[in-house]
């Protein structure tokens, strides 16, 4: 995950008089999905306000919208009545008009987790008609191991940081909902292995972006350069040994310049090769945390058959494959060509694990599989979708583990699973993206007739 913003309500086209720059004194209501809270102007228009907390009274400055918009976006620029959960943002680049990478630097860590829990609960109720109790969830969002720190300290968890490069060659991060770059000297949430590279100190003239990656399972470090059109690569001299890759402006492919074309990660007592900047969980504790949650929920048995959908480099397929014995079988499906190559390499010792290349919705129907014991799916932010869920519900799996990085997509798909005869047995939520609005969930489903 890069310095992205969470999904938000659909965009409005601006047809009336712009309100950008106008200021309103507002009472702030509940948190909303996307790193902001809800308020209303004196005229009754809905405001999505960043840099505030529920219950506060603030001066909100409009950053997007006009008089005819269904909703407006705003920043809280003056805090009149602060929440008890408010703290001084430890990062100098956090705040209105600055870096858009973090959403909750101004909130106590416990309050951040409560806000994320409120978002999950609201999405479950609104999109799936589920209360926390019906979802088997106690309402808490658990911190990752090692993230409980003294007041004023920030978890340095982000093992992958994509720096945007401004026209002067300075490294920084994008401002919220903008292509503008906020140059920085240090990102507080960057993992030590990223910070030690010293990317922010270098001149990157000619580059559009520099992604820095540090592995948690080895000492591997990597930078991926995206040149501006026609620019030549610089000589990369950083503070620590590093492999260098580049993005080809013609085909978007990632090519090795020097060093390894991959980093080695470690999870569940296995080593995983992750090539060309491929997907791996960003928090150093995330992979193990999620494997434990999925395995505790699925409880694989000897000789089980299983599906691992959107399998990436094979994290869950490997975990299941180690637990099902010599007569079980796991099929993984992944659309990324390099990820498939890595998954096949990573799982070559597991004879009963097979990886197919292609989109889940296209490959799964072609497999001829009509039943299986277990399913794990970790879809992209948009979710799996109605047709894929319908297909999965027809396979009669004993347990299904759904790993979700977006609570709205999770809730929509849980509603589809309910239509297909599955209920949520348990749901767990993990704060694997501190200071941001992102949250990871693991839902375990089972056939509804099992005591529904």
N, C-alpha and C positions, 0 to 999 in steps of 0.2 A: 504494500500500500504506500502510495506516495502522499504528498501534501495535498490530499484531495478533500473536498467538502462533502458532507453527507447529503444524501438525496433529500429534497425539499419539495414543497408543493409546486404544482406546475406553473410555468412562467406565464405572466400576463403580458399581452402586448400593450404598450403605452399609447393611448389614443387621446387622453385629455391633457390638462396642464400639468407639467411636471411638478412634483412636490419635493424633489431632491434638494436637500439642504434645509428644508423646513424643520422646525423643532416643536415638540409637544411635551408637555408635562403629563406623564401617564402613570397609572397604577399597574404594576406588572402582575400578570396572572400566571397560569401554570406553564411548565416547560413543554416544549413541542419537539417533535422529531426533527433533528437537524442542527442542534446546538444553539437554539434560541428559545425565548419565552414569548408568550402571547400577551398583547395589550390592545387597547383600542384608542383611537384618537377621539377628540371631543365630538367629531362628526360621525363617529361610529365605525370608521374603517379599521379593519384588523391590521395590527402591526406584528411582525415577527422581529423581535428585538434581541440583538446580540449584546454580550458583555453586561448582562444583568442577571438577576435571580428572582425566583417567585417571591412575591410579597414586597418587593422594593417599590419605591417611588423614584422615578428618574426623569431626566430630560432626554428624550429620544430624538435623534437627528435622522431624518429620512435619507436612506442611501439608494433606494430604488422604488419607483412607482409614481403614479399620478392620480389625479382626482377620480378617474374612472376605473382604477385598478381594484380588483377584488381584495387584494391585500397589499400591504406596503412592507418594505424591509427597512430596518433602522438599527442604529447603534446607540447604546446608552452612553451619552457623553458627560453627563453630570449625575451623580448619585445623591439624591436628596435624602432618602431614608434607606440606609443599607440593611441588607439581611444579616442575621447573625452568622450565616454561613459564608459571608464575604471575607476574603483576605486580599491583601495587596498582591497583585500578580507578580510572582518571582521573576518572570522573564521580561526583560526590557522591551522586547519586540511584540508583546501581547497587548492588545487594546484596539480601540477604534482606529480604522485606517491603516493598521499595521499588518503583521504576518497573519495569515489565515489558517495556519496549521493547527492551532489549538483553540478549543472553544471554551474551556472551563478553568483557565489559569486563575481566575478570580474567585474560585470556589474551593472550600476545604475538600480534601480528598474524600472524606465520608459523604459530604454533600454531593459530590460528583457522582458517586455510586448510587445514591438515593435518586438523583435526577434521572440517571439511566434506567433505574428500576421503574420509575414512573412512566418513562417513555415506553418501555416494554409492556407494562400493564395496559397502557392506553391503546397501544397497537393491537394487542391480543384481544381486548374487549371490542374495539371498533371494527377490526377486520376479520376476526375469527369468532367473535361472540363468546370468548373464554374469560373467566375470572382467573386470577392466579391459582386459586384452589383447584379449579377444574383442569388447569394445566399442570398440576402437581408441582407447583413452584412456591417457595416460601417468600418470594418477593425480594430477596437479597441479590445483590451483585457482588460477587466475591473478588477481592483483589488478588493479583498474581503474587506468587511467592516472592518475597523480597521487596515488594512495592510499598510496604508500610514504613514510612520514613519519618524522621523528626520534622516538626513544623518548619516550613520554609524550604525544605529540600524537595526536589522534584525527581521522580524515577527517571533514570536515563535508560530508556528501554528500546528506543527505535533503532533496530539494527540495519535498516535501509532508509536512507534519506535521499530524496531527489532534489538537488539544488538547482534552482533556476539561475541563469546567468544574465545579468543586465547588459546594456549596450557598452558599458565601460569594462566588461570582463569581470565584474564582481559577483561572487556567489551569494545567493540569498534564497528566500522562500516567497512564494506567491502571496499576495494580499488576498483577502477573502473575496471570492467571486470576481477575480480580476486576473489579468495577465501581467499586471504591474509587479515588479520585484522589490521586495524589502531586503536590502543587503544586510547580512548579519555577520557577527564575529564568532558566534557560538550558538548552537541550538541546544537548549537545556535538556530536551528529551532524547537527544541522539545518544546511542549507546557509546561507551568509552572507545570501542574499536573504530567507530566512525569518527568521533571527535579527534582521536589521535592521528588521523590522516592529515589534518590541517588543510582541508579543502578550502575553507573560508579565507585562508591567508594567501591563496595563489591567484595569479592573473589568468583568467580563462577566456581571454579575448578570442572571438571566433566560435565559441561554443554556445549552444542554446541551453543545454542542461548538463549536469554532472551528477550521476547517481552513485552514491557511496554505499557499499555493502560490507558488513562484517559478519562472519559466520559465528554461531554460538557453539558449534561442535568441533571447531578447529581454529587455527590461527589464520585461516584464509581471509584475505581482504580483496576487494574488487572495486574498480570504478568503471562506469559505463558512460562514455562520452557521446553526446549528440551534437554534432557540429551544425553551425548555421550553413545554409546553402553556399557551396563553393569554398568553404573554409577548410584549412588544413589542420590536422591534429597537432596539438602542442606536444612538446617533450614533457611527459608527466613525471615530475619529481616531487613526491610527497614525503611526509615525515616517517612513514612506515612502509615496508615492502608491500607491493600491491600489484595485482594483475590488472591489465587494461583491456577493455572491450570498447567497440564503437558501434553506433547505430548507423546503418547504411541509409542515406537519404533517398535512395531510389526505391528500395523494397522494404525498408523498415526493419530488416533483419539485423541481428546482433552478431558481430564478428570479433574474434579474438585478435588483439594487436600484439600483446605479449603476456606471458604468464599463463596460468590455468584459465580455461574457458568456463570454469565452474567453481563453486565453493562447496565445502563438505560440512553438512549439518548433522546433528546427532539428536535422536529421539527414540524413546522406547528401546534403548540398548541396541539400536541399529544406526549405521551411518548412511546418510543420503547425499547423493550428488545432486546439486541444483545448478543447472547450466544456464548461461546467457541471461542472467538476471531473472530467471524463472521464479514462479511463486513459491514462497515459503513464509510461514507465519512470522510477523515482524517482531513481536515481543519474544525475548529469549526464553521465557517460560511457556510460551503459547503451545508449541507443538506437544510437549509432554502433558500439559494441562488438558488439552483437548483429547489426546489419545486416551488418557486415563478416564475422562468423562464418557467417551464413546464406548470403551471396552467395559466399563462398569455398567453402562446401560444395556449394551447388547448381550453381554455374558456369552461369548462364543463357546460352542461345544465342539468336541472332537467330531470330525466328519461333516460339519456344517458346510453348506454352500452359501456364498455371499457375493454381493455386488458392492463395488466401491465406485460411485459415480462422481464425475468431476474430480478425478483422483489425483491430479497433479503429478508429483514425482513419486507417489506411492506410499505416503505416510500411513493411511488407514489400511490400505491393502496389505502392507507389510505387517502391521500389528495384528490383523485378523489372521493372515497367513501363518504366523508363528504359533497361533493358538488352536488351529483346527485340525492339526495332524495330517498324516499322509493320504487320507482318503477324502478329505474335504477339498473345496475348490473356491477360488476367488477370481472374479472377473472385474478388472478395473477399466473404466472408460474415461478418456481425456482427449480434449480437442487440440491441445498444444503439441505440435510435432516434437519440439525439443524436450518437453516434459515427458512425453511418452518414451523417448529414447532414454531419458534419465531413469524413469520408473522401471523399465525393463532391465537396465543395468543394476539398479538398486535392489531389485527383487530376484535376481537371476539364481540365487541359491534356494528359492522357494519354488519347487517344481509345480506346485498346484496353483500358482498365481499366474494369471494371463492378463496382459494389458492390450486393449484395443484403442486405435486412434480414430477419433471422429467426435462429432457432436452427440451428446447423450440421446437426444430426441430422434436422431437418425440411426445410430448404431444399435441401441437397445432393441428396437423392434426386429432388427435383422438377425439377432443372435439366436432366435428361436427359443429363448428361455421362457418357460411358462410358470416356473415356481422356483423359490429359493428360501433359505432359512433366515438370512440377515441382509439388511441393506444399510449402507451408510452413504449419505450424499452431502456434499459440501459445495453447493452451487455458487455462482457469482452473485453479486449484489442484487440482481434482478430476481433471483429465486429460480426454482425449477419450472414453475408454470403448470397450468391445469392439465394439459395433455400428458406431460411426463408423470405428474403425480397420479393421474388416473391409471396409467400403465403400471406404475409401481404398486399401487394398491391392489391390482389384480394378480400380483405374484404370490400373495398369501404369506409374506414373510412373518416370522415369529416376532421379530423386533426390527424397528427402523430407527436409525440415528440420523437426525437432521442437524447439521452444523451450519449456523447462520451468522453472517456478519451484519445483517440488516433486519431489525425486528419487524419492519413492515412486510418485507418479502416473506419472512418466516410465518407471520400471522396469516397472510393470504394463502400460503401453501398448506398450512395446518387446516384451514377451512376446506380446501380441496381434499385433503386426506380424510377429513371427517365425512365428506360426501362419499368417499371410497370405502368407508367402513373401518377407519382407524381412529383411535383416540390417543391423546397425549397421556403417557404414563408419568413422566417426570420432565421437568425443564430446569436447566441450570444456566446461570448467566455469569460471565467472567469479565472483569474490567482489564482487558488486555491492551487497551489503548488509553492510558491515563492522560488527563488534561484535554482529551478530545471528546467528541460526542459519540464516538464509536463504541460498540459493545459486542461481545461474541456470546452466542447462545448455543446450547446443545439440548435438543428436544428428543426424547425417546418415545416412540409410538409403538402401539400394539393393537391387534384386532379388537374392535369395540365389544365383540361378543364375549371377551374374556372378563366378565364381571362388570360390564358397563352399567 
